[in-house]
Amino acid sequence: MLDALHSLMSTLVPTLAIPFPDLRPEIFSLGPFDIGTMTVGPFALRWYALAYIAGLALGWWLLLDMAKKPAIWGGTPPYSAPQADDFILYATLGVIFGGRLGYVLFYKPDILNDPMSILRVWEGGMSFHGGFLGVVIAILGFAVSQKVSILRLGDAVATVAPLGIFFGRIANFINGELWGRPSDVPWAVIFPAAGPEGRHPSQLYEAVLEGLVLFVILRLAVYRFGSLKRPGLTSGILVLGYAVFRSIVEQFREPDRFLSNLPFGLTMGTILSVPMFIAGIGFIMFAMRKPKTTTPA
């Protein structure tokens, strides 16, 4: 009886899965245009690009807002509003180049057979771990050149980083990439490029956990528990929290094909999260050993 019921459910599952919504990677497209003997375009605005623009714009706005609130720092903010404006350029370059190079090196080394395709970021394919390293380099370079505290600037960026993660994962879903493992949960989605079976919408899991939940945790840490008054603490919470949430979602995310045979069922995302987990604990322990900043504003 149970076998028959299981067989019936297996037959019904494909019909219960949610078809992928009618979404195109492009919001709109113009062209191509014929100009004399040349053809230019088409020019398209893609959801992927809009996601990064939204994340960077909101991050910039929040950095400016924190620069005006000495109380959350326990004294004078470590950077000025004009410096926040300048830093966004560094962060943008770090996210784009770090994220793309990380994706190529960690997940798609075959792209190196066509080096020019590395520059086609609008086709999708960005690694958070690569983007994270890119932003770390941007923080180091900017802090040294502007004589700003590296730890405190890193803490400021940590509070806004989950917004970029949130929008990036939503863009992954719209692009129909980085889908989850096969599943019969009621909210399973049939992705066009992943076959006829329903799958976990793991991009949305990541958007919620690594984006919204982590953003709320960091806001509480800053405004309720004064984490910015201990340099390095906010950065540690971000790194540790991301490593934990990413490792959880990896259990639902489809591993890349050429990395699907890693030992002990590990995935590349889990492996790359291990050093982040260790670093997060290290930052938190270091910060908690220091007294809170109480410099007069």
N, C-alpha and C positions, 0 to 999 in steps of 0.2 A: 504493500500500500504506500509506504513512504517513498519507495523507489519510483512508483508511478507518479506520485505528487511532485517529486523532484524533477522528473522528466517533463512533466507538464509545465512547471515553472521555468525550466530551461528553455522550453519552446516559446513561452510568453515573454521572456525577458527582453529580446530584441525589440518587441513592439512596445514595451514599457519604457525603454530608454528614450531620452529626450533628443530629438534631432538637433544638430548644430544650428544655431540661429542664422538667419540670412544676413550675415555680416561680411563686408568686403574689407580687405586690408586698407583700401584707399577710402578716405572720406569723400574726396572728389578728385577728378583728374581733368587737366586741360591739355589740349593738343592731341597729336603733334601738329606743329605749324610749319608750313612751307614758306621759307624766306628765300626768295630767289631760287638758287639751285640747291639750297640746303634745307634739311628737315630738322626742326628743333623740337625737343620734347618727346613724349608727353611729360608734363609736370604734374605731380600728384602730392597731395597732403595725406599722409598715412597716419593711422591711429598710433602706430609705433612711435612716430616722431612727436605727435601731440602728447603722448603719455610722458615722454621725457621732458618736453617743454613745460607741462603742467607740474611735474615733480620739482623741476629746478625753479620754476617761478614761485611756487608755494614755499619751497625751502628758503629761497632768497627773502621772501616776505617775513618769514618767521625769524630768520637770522637778524633782519633789521629790527624786528620787534624786541628780540632779546637784548639787542645792543642798547635799548632805551630803558632797560629795567635793571638797575644796579642791585636791587634787593635780592634777585634770584642768584646773583653771583657772590653775595656777601661783600660787595664793594664795587669798585669801578669795573665795568665790563672789559674783557681782554681785547676787544676790537671795537672800532668805530663803525658808524653807518657807512661812510665812504669805503672803508676796508671791506665791509660785507659785499658792497657792490663789486669791488675788484675781485674778490675771492670766487664769485660765481663763475667767472670765466675759467679759472683754474679748475674748479669742480666739474664744469661741463666737459672740458678736455679730458680730465681724469676718468669720468664715467664712460665717455664714448670710446676713447682709445683703450683704456683698461678693460672695459667690458667686452669689447670686440676681440681684442687679442687673447683675453682669457677664454672666451668661447672657442676660438680657433685652437689654442694650445691644449685646453682641457677636454674638449668635447668633439671637435671636428678638425683634426689635424689634416684630413684629406683636402681641406680647402686650400692648403699650401700648394697643391698642384695647380691652382689657378690664383696666383697671388693677388690679382686685381680684385677678386671677389671679396677679399678681406675688407675693402673699402665700402662695399655695398651694404651698409648697416641697415638701410631701409628694407632689406629683404628679411630682417629678423635675425636673431642669433646674438644674444648678449649674455655674458656670464656675470652673475652677481659677484662672485669671488674675485674675478678679474677687475670689475668695476670698483669693488671695495679697495683693492690694492692701488688702483689708479687714483682714487680719492685720497688715500693715505699719502701717496706721493705728492699730490696737490697740496695737502695740508702741510706737509713738511716743507715743501718749496716755498709756499706762501708765508708760513710762519717765520721761517728763517729770513726771508727777504724783507718782511715787514716788522721784524723783531716782536712778534706776537708769541705768547705762550703756546707751544705745540699742543700740550694736553688740554688746555682750556678751549682752544679753537676746535680741537677734535671733539670735545664734549658738545660744543654748540652744533657742530655738523651732525653728531650722533642723534640729537633730538629731532632733526628733520629728515634724516635718511629714510625712515620707514615710509614716508610719503612717496618717495621715488620708487621704492620697492613695490608699493601698492599699485601705482599707475603702470609700472613695467609689467607686473603680472597680469593686469587686466589686458594690456596690449598683447601679451602672449596668448591669452584666451581668444581674443578677437582674431589673431593671426592663425588660430588653430594649430599651435605648436606646443611642444613640451607637455603633451597630454598625459593622463594618468594610466594606471594599469587597468586591465579589463575588470569590470565589476557589474553586479546586478542590483546595486543600490537604486532606489527610486529616482535619484537625481543624476544617474549616469548619463553621459552625453555621447552621442555618436559623432565623432570628429571625421570630417570628410576624407582626410589623408590617413586615417588610422584603421580603416576596415569597417565592417558592418556592426561590430559589437560595441556595446556601451562601455564607457570608461569613466574613471574618476575625473572630474574637472579639477585636477590638482593645481592648475594655475590659480583657480579661485580660492582653494585652500590656502595657498601661499599668500595671496593678496590679503586674506583675512588675518592669518596668523603673523606672518612676517611684516605685514603692512599695518593694518588697523590696530590689532591687539598690541603689537610692539610699540606703536606710536602712543597709544593710551598709557601703557606701562611707563614709557619714558616721560610723558607729560606729568604723570603722577609723581615720578621720582624727582622731577625738577621742581614742580610747584607745591607738592605736598611734603616731600622729604628733603628738599634742598640739596639734591645730588650735585648741582653745579658748584656748590661751595667746597666740594672735595674733588680737585682736579683728577681726572682719569676715571672717576666712578661712573659717570653717564656713558662714556665710551665703553667701559667694561660691561655695563648692562646691555647695551646694544649688541655687542659682539657675542656675549654669552646667550642672550635671548634669541638672536638669529640662528646661532648654531643649534640650539635646542629645537626650535620650531622647524628649521630646515630638515633636521634629521628625522623629525616626526613625519613631515610631508613626504620625504623620500620613500616611506613605506607604501605610499599610494601613487607615486610618480613612476612612469615607465622609464626604465634605464635606457640610455643610449645603446644602440645595438652592439657596437664594437666594445662597449664596456659592460655588457650584461653578464659576463662570466667572471666577475671579480670574486675572490674567495669570501666565504662566510656570508654570502648574500649582500655584501657591501655595494654601495653605489659611489660614483665619483663625488656626488654632492655630499654624501656622508663623510667620505674621506677628507674632503676639503674643509668640512665643518669641524673636524677634530682639533686642528691647530687654533681655530677661532675660539672653540670652547675653552681650551687651555689658556689662551691669551686673555679671554674675558675674565676668567677667574683671577688671573694674575693682576689685571688692571684693578679689579675690585679690591683685592687684598692690599695692593699698594696704596690705593686711595683711602681705604678705611684706617690705615695706620697713621695717616696725616690728620692734623686738626682741621676743623672747618675754617674756611677763609672768612675773616671778619674785618677786612680792610675797610675803613670808612669810605663811603662813596664820594 
